[in-house]
Amino acid sequence: MKIKPAPGLKVRDPVTKLFIGDEHEADERDLYWHCRLRDGDVVPVVADAEPVEPETSWTSGEKV
């Protein structure tokens, strides 16, 4: 799961002791990160949806 610090906070990785960035890959099985999520210290990073191509008309082949 990807997480980032909540606005206005700095959060350290418990293994590296470095501050995490805007997209930190956290182990979903690690209780430490679940506790940080519960406490509001970090928030999940939501991936942007893929852009959708416009459909083409099956009769003319032109984009609708």
PQR file of N, CA, C, O and H, with PARSE charges and radii, in Angstrom:
ATOM      1  N   MET A   1       0.841  -1.167   0.000 -0.4000 1.5000
ATOM      2  CA  MET A   1       0.000   0.000   0.000 -0.0000 2.0000
ATOM      3  C   MET A   1       0.887   1.231   0.000  0.5500 1.7000
ATOM      4  O   MET A   1       1.967   1.237   0.590 -0.5500 1.4000
ATOM      5  N   LYS A   2       0.413   2.276  -0.673 -0.4000 1.5000
ATOM      6  CA  LYS A   2       1.165   3.523  -0.729 -0.0000 2.0000
ATOM      7  C   LYS A   2       0.528   4.514   0.238  0.5500 1.7000
ATOM      8  O   LYS A   2      -0.691   4.678   0.283 -0.5500 1.4000
ATOM      9  H   LYS A   2      -0.464   2.271  -1.152  0.4000 1.0000
ATOM     10  N   ILE A   3       1.391   5.167   1.008 -0.4000 1.5000
ATOM     11  CA  ILE A   3       0.927   6.132   2.003 -0.0000 2.0000
ATOM     12  C   ILE A   3       1.768   7.391   1.895  0.5500 1.7000
ATOM     13  O   ILE A   3       2.825   7.402   1.264 -0.5500 1.4000
ATOM     14  H   ILE A   3       2.382   5.034   0.972  0.4000 1.0000
ATOM     15  N   LYS A   4       1.273   8.458   2.528 -0.4000 1.5000
ATOM     16  CA  LYS A   4       2.028   9.701   2.643 -0.0000 2.0000
ATOM     17  C   LYS A   4       1.679  10.327   3.990  0.5500 1.7000
ATOM     18  O   LYS A   4       0.639  10.012   4.568 -0.5500 1.4000
ATOM     19  H   LYS A   4       0.414   8.449   3.041  0.4000 1.0000
ATOM     20  N   PRO A   5       2.538  11.211   4.493 -0.5600 1.5000
ATOM     21  CA  PRO A   5       2.238  11.858   5.771  0.2800 2.0000
ATOM     22  C   PRO A   5       0.979  12.720   5.662  0.5500 1.7000
ATOM     23  O   PRO A   5       0.704  13.296   4.610 -0.5500 1.4000
ATOM     24  N   ALA A   6       0.232  12.801   6.737 -0.4000 1.5000
ATOM     25  CA  ALA A   6      -0.920  13.700   6.785 -0.0000 2.0000
ATOM     26  C   ALA A   6      -0.410  15.132   6.661  0.5500 1.7000
ATOM     27  O   ALA A   6       0.731  15.415   7.025 -0.5500 1.4000
ATOM     28  H   ALA A   6       0.456  12.333   7.592  0.4000 1.0000
ATOM     29  N   PRO A   7      -1.246  16.038   6.151 -0.5600 1.5000
ATOM     30  CA  PRO A   7      -0.804  17.430   5.974  0.2800 2.0000
ATOM     31  C   PRO A   7      -0.253  18.024   7.276  0.5500 1.7000
ATOM     32  O   PRO A   7      -0.878  17.946   8.333 -0.5500 1.4000
ATOM     33  N   GLY A   8       0.934  18.617   7.161 -0.4000 1.5000
ATOM     34  CA  GLY A   8       1.554  19.272   8.305 -0.0000 2.0000
ATOM     35  C   GLY A   8       2.376  18.363   9.203  0.5500 1.7000
ATOM     36  O   GLY A   8       2.929  18.825  10.201 -0.5500 1.4000
ATOM     37  H   GLY A   8       1.442  18.681   6.302  0.4000 1.0000
ATOM     38  N   LEU A   9       2.469  17.073   8.870 -0.4000 1.5000
ATOM     39  CA  LEU A   9       3.216  16.138   9.717 -0.0000 2.0000
ATOM     40  C   LEU A   9       4.416  15.564   8.982  0.5500 1.7000
ATOM     41  O   LEU A   9       4.437  15.496   7.753 -0.5500 1.4000
ATOM     42  H   LEU A   9       2.020  16.697   8.060  0.4000 1.0000
ATOM     43  N   LYS A  10       5.417  15.151   9.756 -0.4000 1.5000
ATOM     44  CA  LYS A  10       6.552  14.393   9.244 -0.0000 2.0000
ATOM     45  C   LYS A  10       6.532  13.055   9.960  0.5500 1.7000
ATOM     46  O   LYS A  10       6.376  12.999  11.179 -0.5500 1.4000
ATOM     47  H   LYS A  10       5.400  15.206  10.754  0.4000 1.0000
ATOM     48  N   VAL A  11       6.690  11.983   9.207 -0.4000 1.5000
ATOM     49  CA  VAL A  11       6.639  10.638   9.769 -0.0000 2.0000
ATOM     50  C   VAL A  11       7.901   9.892   9.357  0.5500 1.7000
ATOM     51  O   VAL A  11       8.301   9.922   8.193 -0.5500 1.4000
ATOM     52  H   VAL A  11       6.817  12.028   8.216  0.4000 1.0000
ATOM     53  N   ARG A  12       8.522   9.222  10.325 -0.4000 1.5000
ATOM     54  CA  ARG A  12       9.743   8.458  10.047 -0.0000 2.0000
ATOM     55  C   ARG A  12       9.411   6.995   9.773  0.5500 1.7000
ATOM     56  O   ARG A  12       8.490   6.425  10.358 -0.5500 1.4000
ATOM     57  H   ARG A  12       8.197   9.197  11.271  0.4000 1.0000
ATOM     58  N   ASP A  13      10.185   6.407   8.870 -0.4000 1.5000
ATOM     59  CA  ASP A  13      10.117   4.967   8.641 -0.0000 2.0000
ATOM     60  C   ASP A  13      10.804   4.304   9.825  0.5500 1.7000
ATOM     61  O   ASP A  13      11.913   4.698  10.183 -0.5500 1.4000
ATOM     62  H   ASP A  13      10.933   6.870   8.394  0.4000 1.0000
ATOM     63  N   PRO A  14      10.172   3.302  10.445 -0.5600 1.5000
ATOM     64  CA  PRO A  14      10.779   2.703  11.642  0.2800 2.0000
ATOM     65  C   PRO A  14      12.044   1.905  11.343  0.5500 1.7000
ATOM     66  O   PRO A  14      12.837   1.657  12.251 -0.5500 1.4000
ATOM     67  N   VAL A  15      12.249   1.503  10.109 -0.4000 1.5000
ATOM     68  CA  VAL A  15      13.429   0.711   9.761 -0.0000 2.0000
ATOM     69  C   VAL A  15      14.598   1.614   9.377  0.5500 1.7000
ATOM     70  O   VAL A  15      15.701   1.463   9.902 -0.5500 1.4000
ATOM     71  H   VAL A  15      11.605   1.704   9.371  0.4000 1.0000
ATOM     72  N   THR A  16      14.355   2.557   8.455 -0.4000 1.5000
ATOM     73  CA  THR A  16      15.443   3.401   7.959 -0.0000 2.0000
ATOM     74  C   THR A  16      15.674   4.641   8.816  0.5500 1.7000
ATOM     75  O   THR A  16      16.734   5.264   8.744 -0.5500 1.4000
ATOM     76  H   THR A  16      13.458   2.679   8.028  0.4000 1.0000
ATOM     77  N   LYS A  17      14.679   4.998   9.626 -0.4000 1.5000
ATOM     78  CA  LYS A  17      14.723   6.197  10.483 -0.0000 2.0000
ATOM     79  C   LYS A  17      14.710   7.498   9.675  0.5500 1.7000
ATOM     80  O   LYS A  17      14.995   8.564  10.222 -0.5500 1.4000
ATOM     81  H   LYS A  17      13.819   4.492   9.684  0.4000 1.0000
ATOM     82  N   LEU A  18      14.384   7.425   8.381 -0.4000 1.5000
ATOM     83  CA  LEU A  18      14.295   8.603   7.530 -0.0000 2.0000
ATOM     84  C   LEU A  18      12.839   9.016   7.399  0.5500 1.7000
ATOM     85  O   LEU A  18      11.938   8.187   7.528 -0.5500 1.4000
ATOM     86  H   LEU A  18      14.152   6.560   7.936  0.4000 1.0000
ATOM     87  N   PHE A  19      12.607  10.311   7.139 -0.4000 1.5000
ATOM     88  CA  PHE A  19      11.253  10.784   6.918 -0.0000 2.0000
ATOM     89  C   PHE A  19      10.717  10.193   5.614  0.5500 1.7000
ATOM     90  O   PHE A  19      11.445  10.088   4.626 -0.5500 1.4000
ATOM     91  H   PHE A  19      13.338  10.984   7.034  0.4000 1.0000
ATOM     92  N   ILE A  20       9.438   9.807   5.620 -0.4000 1.5000
ATOM     93  CA  ILE A  20       8.856   9.257   4.404 -0.0000 2.0000
ATOM     94  C   ILE A  20       8.436  10.385   3.479  0.5500 1.7000
ATOM     95  O   ILE A  20       8.160  11.499   3.924 -0.5500 1.4000
ATOM     96  H   ILE A  20       8.847   9.892   6.422  0.4000 1.0000
ATOM     97  N   GLY A  21       8.391  10.086   2.188 -0.4000 1.5000
ATOM     98  CA  GLY A  21       8.035  11.088   1.189 -0.0000 2.0000
ATOM     99  C   GLY A  21       6.548  11.033   0.864  0.5500 1.7000
ATOM    100  O   GLY A  21       5.749  10.464   1.608 -0.5500 1.4000
ATOM    101  H   GLY A  21       8.615   9.181   1.826  0.4000 1.0000
ATOM    102  N   ASP A  22       6.197  11.644  -0.277 -0.4000 1.5000
ATOM    103  CA  ASP A  22       4.799  11.732  -0.676 -0.0000 2.0000
ATOM    104  C   ASP A  22       4.234  10.419  -1.194  0.5500 1.7000
ATOM    105  O   ASP A  22       3.015  10.271  -1.282 -0.5500 1.4000
ATOM    106  H   ASP A  22       6.846  12.106  -0.881  0.4000 1.0000
ATOM    107  N   GLU A  23       5.084   9.469  -1.537 -0.4000 1.5000
ATOM    108  CA  GLU A  23       4.608   8.146  -1.948 -0.0000 2.0000
ATOM    109  C   GLU A  23       5.531   7.097  -1.361  0.5500 1.7000
ATOM    110  O   GLU A  23       6.507   6.687  -1.990 -0.5500 1.4000
ATOM    111  H   GLU A  23       6.074   9.590  -1.465  0.4000 1.0000
ATOM    112  N   HIS A  24       5.217   6.674  -0.162 -0.4000 1.5000
ATOM    113  CA  HIS A  24       6.027   5.677   0.531 -0.0000 2.0000
ATOM    114  C   HIS A  24       5.336   4.322   0.405  0.5500 1.7000
ATOM    115  O   HIS A  24       4.145   4.196   0.689 -0.5500 1.4000
ATOM    116  H   HIS A  24       4.425   7.007   0.349  0.4000 1.0000
ATOM    117  N   GLU A  25       6.084   3.320  -0.021 -0.4000 1.5000
ATOM    118  CA  GLU A  25       5.537   1.975  -0.145 -0.0000 2.0000
ATOM    119  C   GLU A  25       5.664   1.283   1.211  0.5500 1.7000
ATOM    120  O   GLU A  25       6.768   0.983   1.666 -0.5500 1.4000
ATOM    121  H   GLU A  25       7.051   3.422  -0.252  0.4000 1.0000
ATOM    122  N   ALA A  26       4.525   1.034   1.848 -0.4000 1.5000
ATOM    123  CA  ALA A  26       4.515   0.411   3.175 -0.0000 2.0000
ATOM    124  C   ALA A  26       4.014  -1.024   3.067  0.5500 1.7000
ATOM    125  O   ALA A  26       3.144  -1.327   2.251 -0.5500 1.4000
ATOM    126  H   ALA A  26       3.628   1.277   1.479  0.4000 1.0000
ATOM    127  N   ASP A  27       4.565  -1.894   3.887 -0.4000 1.5000
ATOM    128  CA  ASP A  27       4.139  -3.289   3.922 -0.0000 2.0000
ATOM    129  C   ASP A  27       2.761  -3.370   4.583  0.5500 1.7000
ATOM    130  O   ASP A  27       2.585  -2.921   5.715 -0.5500 1.4000
ATOM    131  H   ASP A  27       5.272  -1.647   4.550  0.4000 1.0000
ATOM    132  N   GLU A  28       1.792  -3.943   3.875 -0.4000 1.5000
ATOM    133  CA  GLU A  28       0.430  -4.021   4.404 -0.0000 2.0000
ATOM    134  C   GLU A  28       0.337  -4.894   5.648  0.5500 1.7000
ATOM    135  O   GLU A  28      -0.607  -4.761   6.426 -0.5500 1.4000
ATOM    136  H   GLU A  28       1.936  -4.308   2.955  0.4000 1.0000
ATOM    137  N   ARG A  29       1.304  -5.786   5.843 -0.4000 1.5000
ATOM    138  CA  ARG A  29       1.270  -6.684   7.003 -0.0000 2.0000
ATOM    139  C   ARG A  29       1.903  -6.079   8.236  0.5500 1.7000
ATOM    140  O   ARG A  29       1.870  -6.682   9.309 -0.5500 1.4000
ATOM    141  H   ARG A  29       2.071  -5.894   5.211  0.4000 1.0000
ATOM    142  N   ASP A  30       2.487  -4.881   8.100 -0.4000 1.5000
ATOM    143  CA  ASP A  30       3.193  -4.233   9.202 -0.0000 2.0000
ATOM    144  C   ASP A  30       2.207  -3.484  10.093  0.5500 1.7000
ATOM    145  O   ASP A  30       1.557  -2.541   9.641 -0.5500 1.4000
ATOM    146  H   ASP A  30       2.513  -4.391   7.228  0.4000 1.0000
ATOM    147  N   LEU A  31       2.093  -3.887  11.328 -0.4000 1.5000
ATOM    148  CA  LEU A  31       1.170  -3.288  12.282 -0.0000 2.0000
ATOM    149  C   LEU A  31       1.489  -1.807  12.527  0.5500 1.7000
ATOM    150  O   LEU A  31       0.584  -1.016  12.793 -0.5500 1.4000
ATOM    151  H   LEU A  31       2.621  -4.653  11.695  0.4000 1.0000
ATOM    152  N   TYR A  32       2.760  -1.436  12.440 -0.4000 1.5000
ATOM    153  CA  TYR A  32       3.166  -0.045  12.653 -0.0000 2.0000
ATOM    154  C   TYR A  32       2.403   0.896  11.729  0.5500 1.7000
ATOM    155  O   TYR A  32       1.884   1.919  12.174 -0.5500 1.4000
ATOM    156  H   TYR A  32       3.495  -2.079  12.224  0.4000 1.0000
ATOM    157  N   TRP A  33       2.333   0.549  10.427 -0.4000 1.5000
ATOM    158  CA  TRP A  33       1.672   1.427   9.468 -0.0000 2.0000
ATOM    159  C   TRP A  33       0.161   1.428   9.650  0.5500 1.7000
ATOM    160  O   TRP A  33      -0.485   2.450   9.417 -0.5500 1.4000
ATOM    161  H   TRP A  33       2.755  -0.282  10.065  0.4000 1.0000
ATOM    162  N   HIS A  34      -0.407   0.314  10.059 -0.4000 1.5000
ATOM    163  CA  HIS A  34      -1.847   0.289  10.335 -0.0000 2.0000
ATOM    164  C   HIS A  34      -2.185   1.203  11.520  0.5500 1.7000
ATOM    165  O   HIS A  34      -3.226   1.861  11.525 -0.5500 1.4000
ATOM    166  H   HIS A  34       0.118  -0.515  10.248  0.4000 1.0000
ATOM    167  N   CYS A  35      -1.317   1.236  12.500 -0.4000 1.5000
ATOM    168  CA  CYS A  35      -1.528   2.126  13.648 -0.0000 2.0000
ATOM    169  C   CYS A  35      -1.389   3.588  13.227  0.5500 1.7000
ATOM    170  O   CYS A  35      -2.155   4.433  13.692 -0.5500 1.4000
ATOM    171  H   CYS A  35      -0.472   0.702  12.496  0.4000 1.0000
ATOM    172  N   ARG A  36      -0.429   3.903  12.357 -0.4000 1.5000
ATOM    173  CA  ARG A  36      -0.261   5.276  11.872 -0.0000 2.0000
ATOM    174  C   ARG A  36      -1.480   5.707  11.058  0.5500 1.7000
ATOM    175  O   ARG A  36      -1.905   6.859  11.145 -0.5500 1.4000
ATOM    176  H   ARG A  36       0.193   3.217  11.980  0.4000 1.0000
ATOM    177  N   LEU A  37      -2.046   4.790  10.264 -0.4000 1.5000
ATOM    178  CA  LEU A  37      -3.267   5.094   9.519 -0.0000 2.0000
ATOM    179  C   LEU A  37      -4.433   5.355  10.471  0.5500 1.7000
ATOM    180  O   LEU A  37      -5.174   6.323  10.300 -0.5500 1.4000
ATOM    181  H   LEU A  37      -1.700   3.854  10.193  0.4000 1.0000
ATOM    182  N   ARG A  38      -4.590   4.509  11.453 -0.4000 1.5000
ATOM    183  CA  ARG A  38      -5.676   4.638  12.421 -0.0000 2.0000
ATOM    184  C   ARG A  38      -5.582   5.948  13.196  0.5500 1.7000
ATOM    185  O   ARG A  38      -6.595   6.595  13.461 -0.5500 1.4000
ATOM    186  H   ARG A  38      -3.988   3.723  11.592  0.4000 1.0000
ATOM    187  N   ASP A  39      -4.359   6.331  13.555 -0.4000 1.5000
ATOM    188  CA  ASP A  39      -4.157   7.548  14.335 -0.0000 2.0000
ATOM    189  C   ASP A  39      -4.218   8.819  13.482  0.5500 1.7000
ATOM    190  O   ASP A  39      -4.271   9.925  14.020 -0.5500 1.4000
ATOM    191  H   ASP A  39      -3.537   5.805  13.339  0.4000 1.0000
ATOM    192  N   GLY A  40      -4.209   8.663  12.156 -0.4000 1.5000
ATOM    193  CA  GLY A  40      -4.284   9.818  11.274 -0.0000 2.0000
ATOM    194  C   GLY A  40      -2.947  10.458  10.973  0.5500 1.7000
ATOM    195  O   GLY A  40      -2.899  11.560  10.426 -0.5500 1.4000
ATOM    196  H   GLY A  40      -4.166   7.765  11.719  0.4000 1.0000
ATOM    197  N   ASP A  41      -1.847   9.781  11.322 -0.4000 1.5000
ATOM    198  CA  ASP A  41      -0.516  10.321  11.043 -0.0000 2.0000
ATOM    199  C   ASP A  41      -0.160  10.218   9.566  0.5500 1.7000
ATOM    200  O   ASP A  41       0.580  11.053   9.044 -0.5500 1.4000
ATOM    201  H   ASP A  41      -1.886   8.886  11.766  0.4000 1.0000
ATOM    202  N   VAL A  42      -0.684   9.198   8.892 -0.4000 1.5000
ATOM    203  CA  VAL A  42      -0.472   9.019   7.456 -0.0000 2.0000
ATOM    204  C   VAL A  42      -1.828   8.813   6.790  0.5500 1.7000
ATOM    205  O   VAL A  42      -2.810   8.436   7.430 -0.5500 1.4000
ATOM    206  H   VAL A  42      -1.284   8.520   9.316  0.4000 1.0000
ATOM    207  N   VAL A  43      -1.850   9.071   5.495 -0.4000 1.5000
ATOM    208  CA  VAL A  43      -3.071   8.861   4.708 -0.0000 2.0000
ATOM    209  C   VAL A  43      -2.707   8.031   3.491  0.5500 1.7000
ATOM    210  O   VAL A  43      -1.580   8.114   3.004 -0.5500 1.4000
ATOM    211  H   VAL A  43      -1.052   9.377   4.975  0.4000 1.0000
ATOM    212  N   PRO A  44      -3.646   7.229   2.987 -0.5600 1.5000
ATOM    213  CA  PRO A  44      -3.350   6.427   1.801  0.2800 2.0000
ATOM    214  C   PRO A  44      -3.245   7.305   0.564  0.5500 1.7000
ATOM    215  O   PRO A  44      -3.930   8.321   0.450 -0.5500 1.4000
ATOM    216  N   VAL A  45      -2.387   6.907  -0.354 -0.4000 1.5000
ATOM    217  CA  VAL A  45      -2.246   7.596  -1.634 -0.0000 2.0000
ATOM    218  C   VAL A  45      -3.214   6.944  -2.605  0.5500 1.7000
ATOM    219  O   VAL A  45      -3.169   5.733  -2.827 -0.5500 1.4000
ATOM    220  H   VAL A  45      -1.830   6.081  -0.262  0.4000 1.0000
ATOM    221  N   VAL A  46      -4.091   7.759  -3.184 -0.4000 1.5000
ATOM    222  CA  VAL A  46      -5.075   7.248  -4.133 -0.0000 2.0000
ATOM    223  C   VAL A  46      -4.523   7.437  -5.531  0.5500 1.7000
ATOM    224  O   VAL A  46      -4.164   8.547  -5.922 -0.5500 1.4000
ATOM    225  H   VAL A  46      -4.128   8.742  -3.004  0.4000 1.0000
ATOM    226  N   ALA A  47      -4.456   6.340  -6.287 -0.4000 1.5000
ATOM    227  CA  ALA A  47      -3.952   6.412  -7.662 -0.0000 2.0000
ATOM    228  C   ALA A  47      -4.984   7.079  -8.552  0.5500 1.7000
ATOM    229  O   ALA A  47      -6.182   6.822  -8.435 -0.5500 1.4000
ATOM    230  H   ALA A  47      -4.747   5.438  -5.969  0.4000 1.0000
ATOM    231  N   ASP A  48      -4.507   7.940  -9.446 -0.4000 1.5000
ATOM    232  CA  ASP A  48      -5.405   8.588 -10.402 -0.0000 2.0000
ATOM    233  C   ASP A  48      -5.931   7.553 -11.381  0.5500 1.7000
ATOM    234  O   ASP A  48      -5.227   6.615 -11.755 -0.5500 1.4000
ATOM    235  H   ASP A  48      -3.534   8.149  -9.541  0.4000 1.0000
ATOM    236  N   ALA A  49      -7.172   7.738 -11.787 -0.4000 1.5000
ATOM    237  CA  ALA A  49      -7.777   6.822 -12.755 -0.0000 2.0000
ATOM    238  C   ALA A  49      -7.137   7.029 -14.124  0.5500 1.7000
ATOM    239  O   ALA A  49      -6.733   8.139 -14.473 -0.5500 1.4000
ATOM    240  H   ALA A  49      -7.744   8.500 -11.484  0.4000 1.0000
ATOM    241  N   GLU A  50      -7.052   5.957 -14.884 -0.4000 1.5000
ATOM    242  CA  GLU A  50      -6.522   6.028 -16.238 -0.0000 2.0000
ATOM    243  C   GLU A  50      -7.469   6.844 -17.105  0.5500 1.7000
ATOM    244  O   GLU A  50      -8.685   6.701 -16.978 -0.5500 1.4000
ATOM    245  H   GLU A  50      -7.380   5.056 -14.601  0.4000 1.0000
ATOM    246  N   PRO A  51      -6.946   7.694 -17.982 -0.5600 1.5000
ATOM    247  CA  PRO A  51      -7.836   8.435 -18.874  0.2800 2.0000
ATOM    248  C   PRO A  51      -8.555   7.482 -19.828  0.5500 1.7000
ATOM    249  O   PRO A  51      -7.970   6.518 -20.323 -0.5500 1.4000
ATOM    250  N   VAL A  52      -9.810   7.764 -20.070 -0.4000 1.5000
ATOM    251  CA  VAL A  52     -10.620   6.902 -20.917 -0.0000 2.0000
ATOM    252  C   VAL A  52     -10.695   7.510 -22.310  0.5500 1.7000
ATOM    253  O   VAL A  52     -11.010   8.689 -22.472 -0.5500 1.4000
ATOM    254  H   VAL A  52     -10.285   8.547 -19.668  0.4000 1.0000
ATOM    255  N   GLU A  53     -10.401   6.693 -23.305 -0.4000 1.5000
ATOM    256  CA  GLU A  53     -10.492   7.146 -24.693 -0.0000 2.0000
ATOM    257  C   GLU A  53     -11.955   7.276 -25.085  0.5500 1.7000
ATOM    258  O   GLU A  53     -12.777   6.460 -24.668 -0.5500 1.4000
ATOM    259  H   GLU A  53     -10.145   5.736 -23.174  0.4000 1.0000
ATOM    260  N   PRO A  54     -12.296   8.286 -25.879 -0.5600 1.5000
ATOM    261  CA  PRO A  54     -13.684   8.399 -26.328  0.2800 2.0000
ATOM    262  C   PRO A  54     -14.042   7.221 -27.223  0.5500 1.7000
ATOM    263  O   PRO A  54     -13.216   6.726 -27.990 -0.5500 1.4000
ATOM    264  N   GLU A  55     -15.289   6.786 -27.108 -0.4000 1.5000
ATOM    265  CA  GLU A  55     -15.740   5.657 -27.910 -0.0000 2.0000
ATOM    266  C   GLU A  55     -15.927   6.097 -29.355  0.5500 1.7000
ATOM    267  O   GLU A  55     -16.226   7.258 -29.634 -0.5500 1.4000
ATOM    268  H   GLU A  55     -15.960   7.189 -26.485  0.4000 1.0000
ATOM    269  N   THR A  56     -15.747   5.160 -30.252 -0.4000 1.5000
ATOM    270  CA  THR A  56     -15.984   5.455 -31.661 -0.0000 2.0000
ATOM    271  C   THR A  56     -17.322   4.874 -32.069  0.5500 1.7000
ATOM    272  O   THR A  56     -17.761   3.845 -31.557 -0.5500 1.4000
ATOM    273  H   THR A  56     -15.504   4.217 -30.025  0.4000 1.0000
ATOM    274  N   SER A  57     -17.950   5.549 -32.990 -0.4000 1.5000
ATOM    275  CA  SER A  57     -19.226   5.070 -33.506 -0.0000 2.0000
ATOM    276  C   SER A  57     -18.963   3.854 -34.370  0.5500 1.7000
ATOM    277  O   SER A  57     -18.088   3.887 -35.235 -0.5500 1.4000
ATOM    278  H   SER A  57     -17.593   6.386 -33.407  0.4000 1.0000
ATOM    279  N   TRP A  58     -19.691   2.802 -34.153 -0.4000 1.5000
ATOM    280  CA  TRP A  58     -19.468   1.576 -34.922 -0.0000 2.0000
ATOM    281  C   TRP A  58     -19.960   1.704 -36.357  0.5500 1.7000
ATOM    282  O   TRP A  58     -19.596   0.890 -37.206 -0.5500 1.4000
ATOM    283  H   TRP A  58     -20.402   2.774 -33.450  0.4000 1.0000
ATOM    284  N   THR A  59     -20.785   2.714 -36.646 -0.4000 1.5000
ATOM    285  CA  THR A  59     -21.275   2.866 -38.011 -0.0000 2.0000
ATOM    286  C   THR A  59     -20.356   3.722 -38.866  0.5500 1.7000
ATOM    287  O   THR A  59     -20.105   3.384 -40.022 -0.5500 1.4000
ATOM    288  H   THR A  59     -21.081   3.376 -35.957  0.4000 1.0000
ATOM    289  N   SER A  60     -19.847   4.829 -38.322 -0.4000 1.5000
ATOM    290  CA  SER A  60     -19.037   5.728 -39.130 -0.0000 2.0000
ATOM    291  C   SER A  60     -17.551   5.630 -38.810  0.5500 1.7000
ATOM    292  O   SER A  60     -16.720   6.042 -39.618 -0.5500 1.4000
ATOM    293  H   SER A  60     -20.050   5.104 -37.382  0.4000 1.0000
ATOM    294  N   GLY A  61     -17.201   5.088 -37.638 -0.4000 1.5000
ATOM    295  CA  GLY A  61     -15.812   5.003 -37.244 -0.0000 2.0000
ATOM    296  C   GLY A  61     -15.263   6.300 -36.671  0.5500 1.7000
ATOM    297  O   GLY A  61     -14.088   6.374 -36.312 -0.5500 1.4000
ATOM    298  H   GLY A  61     -17.877   4.753 -36.981  0.4000 1.0000
ATOM    299  N   GLU A  62     -16.119   7.337 -36.582 -0.4000 1.5000
ATOM    300  CA  GLU A  62     -15.689   8.614 -36.042 -0.0000 2.0000
ATOM    301  C   GLU A  62     -15.850   8.622 -34.522  0.5500 1.7000
ATOM    302  O   GLU A  62     -16.680   7.907 -33.962 -0.5500 1.4000
ATOM    303  H   GLU A  62     -17.074   7.277 -36.874  0.4000 1.0000
ATOM    304  N   LYS A  63     -15.035   9.451 -33.876 -0.4000 1.5000
ATOM    305  CA  LYS A  63     -15.168   9.570 -32.429 -0.0000 2.0000
ATOM    306  C   LYS A  63     -16.439  10.310 -32.096  0.5500 1.7000
ATOM    307  O   LYS A  63     -16.794  11.288 -32.754 -0.5500 1.4000
ATOM    308  H   LYS A  63     -14.361  10.033 -34.332  0.4000 1.0000
ATOM    309  N   VAL A  64     -17.124   9.839 -31.069 -0.4000 1.5000
ATOM    310  CA  VAL A  64     -18.389  10.440 -30.658 -0.0000 2.0000
ATOM    311  C   VAL A  64     -18.142  11.565 -29.697  0.5500 1.7000
ATOM    312  O   VAL A  64     -19.089  12.201 -29.234 -0.5500 1.4000
ATOM    313  H   VAL A  64     -16.836   9.044 -30.535  0.4000 1.0000
TER
END
